[in-house]
Amino acid sequence: MSNETIIQFSEQKPFIQFVMVTVDGREFPVKHPEQAMFGIRGETVLYFHADHTLEVIESRLIVSLRTLQDAEFPSFGG
């Protein structure tokens, strides 16, 4: 998954909660925009767990993003 896509999800306004899924199937729910931040070059995601621990994830290992709440379905003009 591209870094740009992950950043778009985390910076969208209004913020929509989402889950990052890694290649090994682990899920990281992002319920607040500051729960996932990006390293200087965007190659890593700094993920803050609910128990206040920090995990560094290589962004290239994230294979899927899924919203946790209703998202607007894009209109394609038809």
WOSUL-V998317 format. One record per run of one state. SS is the DSSP state (h for helix, s for strand, l for the rest). FROM is the first residue (numbers start at 0). TO is the last residue. Records with the same first field share a line. If there is no record, write none. Layout:
BEGIN
SS: FROM-TO  FROM-TO
END
This chain:
BEGIN
l: 0-1  11-16  22-25  30-34  38-42  48-52  67-77
h: 2-10  58-60
s: 17-21  26-29  35-37  43-47  53-57  61-66
END
